[in-house]
Amino acid sequence: MDLFSKAVIFALILIAFMFSVYYIESHGVAVQQISKSQADALVLNYLQNSNPSSAINITNTTPSQYPGSWHITASIVTNATSPCPSYFIYSFDYPKYGFVLRVDNTYTSNCQIYGSAQGKSAVIGSYPVAITKSYVDNISAVKAFVYKYGFSNVSAHAFYFNSTAFQGKEYSNLWIVNYTSSKSNASVDVLLSQSNGTVLYISS
């Protein structure tokens, strides 16, 4: 094969390669180079390092609109056992945009309730909202307890029940928010309706 023929073949190969690159870039065709579990682990590790004292969960992972990437949704709860936890939903398109996050929703922050959880008749769908709701509703027993022992010395936990008996009475679809303090043997329990946040009972 003479030099001219080799040059023609090389040129054809080069043209074919350049066309393939152009086609891939223009049509969004890409080979997925990272698995779902790898993407989840990397994003979770990043969030844990960035928020070391927060409760973090990867809640959903689906193929991203960007080929080769994953759309990852995570829930972040900071100060989870304080009377005012903060609850956010973050999302990532990884590895397309690395660890650049988008805040999809803010449910609670700075002792306020936002979004779909806001309003007097809103459904309470998560424990951070239940805790915040019981604190911001100006319930005298809660306010007195927190004032007496100090905000930073009070722990709050919320538990959901489809049905339960409390103080001899049956309740259904409710949250029980429990306030305790290391400085006291006493506690306060607030029963909230899951459907609208109404206070059903207070025990102190």
ZALO-588943 format. One record per residue (C-alpha): residue in three letters; x, y, z. Coordinates in steps of 0.001 Angstrom, whole numbers. Layout:
# residues N
("ALA" (X Y Z))
...
***
This chain:
# residues 204
("MET" (0 0 0))
("ASP" (1514 3295 -1102))
("LEU" (1840 6392 1004))
("PHE" (-1108 8120 -652))
("SER" (-3484 5227 85))
("LYS" (-2377 5141 3717))
("ALA" (-2977 8872 4020))
("VAL" (-6482 8524 2547))
("ILE" (-7352 5668 4944))
("PHE" (-5991 7646 7922))
("ALA" (-8003 10690 6873))
("LEU" (-11184 8588 6589))
("ILE" (-10607 7097 10058))
("LEU" (-9991 10566 11501))
("ILE" (-13171 11902 9889))
("ALA" (-15179 8955 11216))
("PHE" (-13778 9518 14710))
("MET" (-14558 13247 14653))
("PHE" (-18072 12531 13405))
("SER" (-18591 10057 16260))
("VAL" (-17449 12622 18829))
("TYR" (-19748 15240 17319))
("TYR" (-22677 12802 17290))
("ILE" (-22137 11814 20910))
("GLU" (-21924 15416 22104))
("SER" (-24828 16679 20023))
("HIS" (-27173 13778 20814))
("GLY" (-26286 13398 24477))
("VAL" (-25080 9815 24111))
("ALA" (-22749 8834 26923))
("VAL" (-21566 5697 28601))
("GLN" (-22647 5535 32226))
("GLN" (-19406 5381 34164))
("ILE" (-20681 5342 37743))
("SER" (-23158 2961 39336))
("LYS" (-26186 3974 41380))
("SER" (-24680 2613 44590))
("GLN" (-21394 4435 43951))
("ALA" (-23196 7728 43322))
("ASP" (-25319 7290 46467))
("ALA" (-22257 6510 48576))
("LEU" (-20277 9495 47292))
("VAL" (-23119 11974 47802))
("LEU" (-23936 10554 51241))
("ASN" (-20275 10781 52272))
("TYR" (-20132 14398 51093))
("LEU" (-23274 15329 53041))
("GLN" (-22079 13564 56193))
("ASN" (-18747 15374 56060))
("SER" (-20478 18702 55429))
("ASN" (-23133 18137 58109))
("PRO" (-21467 15916 60724))
("SER" (-24173 16271 63383))
("SER" (-27185 15956 61074))
("ALA" (-29510 13039 60307))
("ILE" (-29056 12323 56582))
("ASN" (-30823 9855 54301))
("ILE" (-30716 9244 50561))
("THR" (-34431 9075 49772))
("ASN" (-34494 8506 46004))
("THR" (-32086 7933 43128))
("THR" (-33110 7815 39458))
("PRO" (-31304 8218 36138))
("SER" (-30652 11919 35585))
("GLN" (-31749 13902 32545))
("TYR" (-27994 14202 31953))
("PRO" (-26662 10983 30417))
("GLY" (-24218 9143 32633))
("SER" (-25460 10852 35818))
("TRP" (-27923 10148 38611))
("HIS" (-30573 12437 40102))
("ILE" (-30194 11926 43849))
("THR" (-32587 13243 46508))
("ALA" (-31567 13430 50163))
("SER" (-33252 14507 53394))
("ILE" (-31250 16542 55902))
("VAL" (-32367 17123 59501))
("THR" (-30191 19362 61661))
("ASN" (-30610 19706 65427))
("ALA" (-32910 16705 65153))
("THR" (-33733 16484 68867))
("SER" (-33984 20185 69659))
("PRO" (-37385 21903 70046))
("CYS" (-36738 23486 66627))
("PRO" (-35143 21020 64196))
("SER" (-34446 22107 60617))
("TYR" (-35561 19828 57794))
("PHE" (-34487 20195 54149))
("ILE" (-34675 18188 50926))
("TYR" (-31581 18472 48708))
("SER" (-31012 17094 45229))
("PHE" (-27937 16466 43099))
("ASP" (-27249 15527 39494))
("TYR" (-24122 13504 40045))
("PRO" (-21525 13364 38565))
("LYS" (-22716 15967 36013))
("TYR" (-22569 18831 38523))
("GLY" (-20504 17159 41207))
("PHE" (-21603 18092 44727))
("VAL" (-23458 21250 43709))
("LEU" (-26819 20843 45446))
("ARG" (-30275 22284 44911))
("VAL" (-32655 22877 47820))
("ASP" (-35877 21227 46654))
("ASN" (-37846 21949 49818))
("THR" (-37515 23532 53237))
("TYR" (-40017 22118 55719))
("THR" (-38716 23681 58935))
("SER" (-35996 26167 59785))
("ASN" (-35387 28719 62554))
("CYS" (-38520 27665 64451))
("GLN" (-40744 28191 61399))
("ILE" (-42714 25762 59253))
("TYR" (-42684 26224 55473))
("GLY" (-44095 24807 52259))
("SER" (-46676 22033 52241))
("ALA" (-46324 21619 56024))
("GLN" (-47358 25225 56674))
("GLY" (-50797 26276 57823))
("LYS" (-53113 25453 60687))
("SER" (-54777 22538 58871))
("ALA" (-51684 21090 57156))
("VAL" (-50935 17382 57330))
("ILE" (-47903 16611 59505))
("GLY" (-45832 14176 57506))
("SER" (-42521 14107 59367))
("TYR" (-41117 14149 62887))
("PRO" (-39218 17476 62518))
("VAL" (-42466 19199 61541))
("ALA" (-44320 17568 64455))
("ILE" (-41691 18762 66941))
("THR" (-41601 22292 65526))
("LYS" (-45395 22461 65411))
("SER" (-45671 21521 69090))
("TYR" (-43088 24150 70019))
("VAL" (-44357 27122 67962))
("ASP" (-48009 26602 68927))
("ASN" (-47351 28419 72223))
("ILE" (-48442 25490 74375))
("SER" (-48000 26755 77915))
("ALA" (-46684 23462 79343))
("VAL" (-44037 23231 76594))
("LYS" (-42986 26867 76892))
("ALA" (-42712 26598 80683))
("PHE" (-40639 23410 80468))
("VAL" (-38200 24862 77917))
("TYR" (-37949 28149 79811))
("LYS" (-37282 26398 83110))
("TYR" (-34513 24076 81891))
("GLY" (-33157 26068 78947))
("PHE" (-33576 25524 75210))
("SER" (-30173 23843 74808))
("ASN" (-30881 21494 77739))
("VAL" (-34161 20165 76340))
("SER" (-34503 17206 73993))
("ALA" (-37588 16608 71867))
("HIS" (-38610 13416 70069))
("ALA" (-41698 12741 67976))
("PHE" (-43256 9346 67264))
("TYR" (-46071 8552 64858))
("PHE" (-48843 6071 65743))
("ASN" (-51637 4718 63576))
("SER" (-53454 4020 66819))
("THR" (-52514 4018 70483))
("ALA" (-53950 4360 73972))
("PHE" (-52764 7300 76049))
("GLN" (-53900 8070 79578))
("GLY" (-56719 5535 79164))
("LYS" (-58066 6973 75906))
("GLU" (-57736 5626 72355))
("TYR" (-56234 7853 69654))
("SER" (-55541 7269 65964))
("ASN" (-53296 8879 63332))
("LEU" (-51322 11033 65722))
("TRP" (-47874 12233 66689))
("ILE" (-46689 12116 70274))
("VAL" (-43997 14715 70921))
("ASN" (-42009 14091 74071))
("TYR" (-39923 16795 75796))
("THR" (-37276 15777 78329))
("SER" (-34231 17326 79978))
("SER" (-31123 15926 81600))
("LYS" (-31738 18450 84366))
("SER" (-35160 17040 85256))
("ASN" (-37001 13789 85920))
("ALA" (-40156 15401 84552))
("SER" (-41315 15457 80931))
("VAL" (-44027 16904 78728))
("ASP" (-45995 14970 76104))
("VAL" (-47991 16656 73354))
("LEU" (-50410 14663 71208))
("LEU" (-50964 16148 67747))
("SER" (-53393 15091 65069))
("GLN" (-51472 13913 62013))
("SER" (-54160 15175 59651))
("ASN" (-54245 18824 60737))
("GLY" (-51853 19397 63654))
("THR" (-54590 19937 66229))
("VAL" (-53441 19466 69829))
("LEU" (-55330 16445 71148))
("TYR" (-53867 16171 74633))
("ILE" (-51087 17565 76798))
("SER" (-49487 15652 79654))
("SER" (-46915 17215 81971))
***
